Amino acid sequence: MLGDFTYCNPTRLHFGKNAMSALTEELAKYGQTVQLIYGGGSIKRNGIYDQVIAALEAAGKTVVEDAGVMPNPTADKLREGVKIARERNVDFLLAVGGGSCADYAKAVSVSMNCDDDPWEKYFARFEEPTCEIIPVGVVLTMAGTGSEMNGGSVITNHEQNLKIGHVFSTDVAPKFAIMNPEFTYSLPKYQMVAGIFDIMNHITEQYFSGTDDNTSDYIMEGLMRGLVKASRAAVANPEDYEARSNIMWTAAWALNTFVGCGKAQDWEVHMLGQAVSAVTDATHGMTLAAVALPYYRYIMDAGLPKFARFAQNVWGIDAAGKADEQLAAAGLDAMEAWMREIGCVMNLAELGCDESMLETLADATFVMEGGYRKLTREEIIAIFRESL
Amino acid sequence: MLGDFTYCNPTRLHFGKNAMSALTEELAKYGQTVQLIYGGGSIKRNGIYDQVIAALEAAGKTVVEDAGVMPNPTADKLREGVKIARERNVDFLLAVGGGSCADYAKAVSVSMNCDDDPWEKYFARFEEPTCEIIPVGVVLTMAGTGSEMNGGSVITNHEQNLKIGHVFSTDVAPKFAIMNPEFTYSLPKYQMVAGIFDIMNHITEQYFSGTDDNTSDYIMEGLMRGLVKASRAAVANPEDYEARSNIMWTAAWALNTFVGCGKAQDWEVHMLGQAVSAVTDATHGMTLAAVALPYYRYIMDAGLPKFARFAQNVWGIDAAGKADEQLAAAGLDAMEAWMREIGCVMNLAELGCDESMLETLADATFVMEGGYRKLTREEIIAIFRESL
């Protein structure tokens, strides 16, 4: 723990098959009018919507519907959500869905009482909230982003080819999250696998940086070993409760600031992936899967001891007789084999990208400085080309 | 994550070499009169007391001294502390020390506004607080108990030969903790090692139970690997900041409810060790060290797959050619070698126990039901005898 830091995470997590039974009591702590935020309506087909409405009714709330939040929530949709919140003077924002709904709810939360345009203020200019924040709660239906237990919010502006995340303070994080792993059973395999790789990449973004021997690294190795095992069980049987619950729990802890405590962090894979989503609207986790290996193979030499450690401690590769270069490469090969096994998208062509888009993708990519390398524009283009 | 649970931990942790700089701002959030709780005065020799007083003065607080908290804080001392709190009508309790001071502060916190005798209400009858709780803060000077980030409090009644812990809700947990690893440098090696084994045993108490494949188990394996490495470095050089900081961070997370989420838990080693402290007043961590191996070797057959996993995933023992029994035994042998290497007390004789005390120790031992075995009185006596 070489770096100084402050850690505080007050989100209350209700986890398990009976987690929903806590919703009415949680809602009772907040005001009368609840903006109910959800996506394309799958929650109406799988019964979750009815359970949420029952809890809202039991708590005597006035419900304001706000449906249609898309997988990469847009600045335009955000402006609509803020308009609804203001017109109905809502007291609480309840997001029912995955990270998109939670991210969107947090963006509405910091914007309802603010005169500025939300995209400009928070995502173009990275300003902090200067107005009253509306509390947010989450009923989680997809594991991956970790948005249920952090202050992060990612919004996409397709006109500007930009997908930008703002990590707000814990004041903006959900007050509570209802986490029933069974709610993720009906998710299509593509979405489940995208979530799993998103989790893995949240961990590797924080793992592949620094040269210290940090407790956070040991915790992340444990989380990655558990995630790999659970992912295989979940692909074999999507209704394996143990596997789905381990994945859901790992998702929350991979991105609630905990595993990054005291450490340098990279996040360049997310910058590359978010550029792809900004341009193509592709599923977040799959954009990360398409670019991660070309990126890590490119920077491997600059962080060789950590990549060698990754091979041993996460993938169980025997170091005997191997130089660090061989060991490090074998670790990334093992990650590739696992990604193919569970069904990750392995290239950008499958997500609709081609050679003609490389400059546009590079324009949309932010360059981070916390990892083993700081990329030039030429290197970014080369990595995108390698990912095609 | 097979069991349902709720997780919430709002304690704000200020960690690192400059952590103390946050104390004045934290104190400013609370009332005027601060009860300053500490132990035998070592903080006056190493300069920490002066830093705390400076922060209290900068925050303009009225300070009420409450020194002399002993390593196993007693019911009598607790009654004195409650008397001070009432007489001076304090608004905040600031514990400067290790787990004893923090545990004691929490016990005062739930008792100041309560008419009942604190030992009888909370530790003999296990009642919950029914009165206003006074907020607590901690400046940590010893890593081990994890009391800085949980609602637990352990109080000893030597007249009754009882040392009893009560795990209160998060309302009783410290509002903040100042965690500067350098503050632990001046601790005698015996105390440092006792703290390290306390941390290890907090983890094994939660690890050695259940047959599920829980994310919490993977996290604990990572924490144990990191702890073993850091402990060796800290013994070699007590001023190895990286090692001492990793140990301090691991201590907080080993007992803030996180690593036990979704899992069955044992805690019998703590019951055996607390009986020893109740009778002999021996150092907590060393009482655990003296009884842990005889206990684990006794129950090993009942949880064989987990002990075999422990050998591989924590101690890196190669499973090839070994039956589970051999593997499991080799894991405990590796733990024993590590305990001897860092300087743990390996038997009860060294803590002042002898054959004549076995019945008294058994009388003082609570029997838990969450582990691989539920002990009979005869078995408890046999384990204590094996520990002599």
Interface residues (C-beta under 8 A of the other chain):
Chain A: M1 L2 G3 D4 F5 T6 Y7 C8 N9 P10 T11 R12 L13 H14 F15 G16 K17 N18 A19 A22 P181 D212 D213 N214 T215 D217 Y218 I219 M220 E221 G222 L223 R225 G226 K229 A230 Y241 E242 S245 N246 M248 W249 T250 W253 C261 G262 N313
Chain B: M1 L2 G3 D4 F5 T6 Y7 C8 N9 P10 T11 R12 L13 H14 F15 G16 K17 N18 A19 A22 P181 D212 D213 N214 T215 D217 Y218 I219 M220 E221 G222 L223 R225 G226 K229 A230 Y241 E242 S245 N246 M248 W249 T250 W253 C261 G262 N313
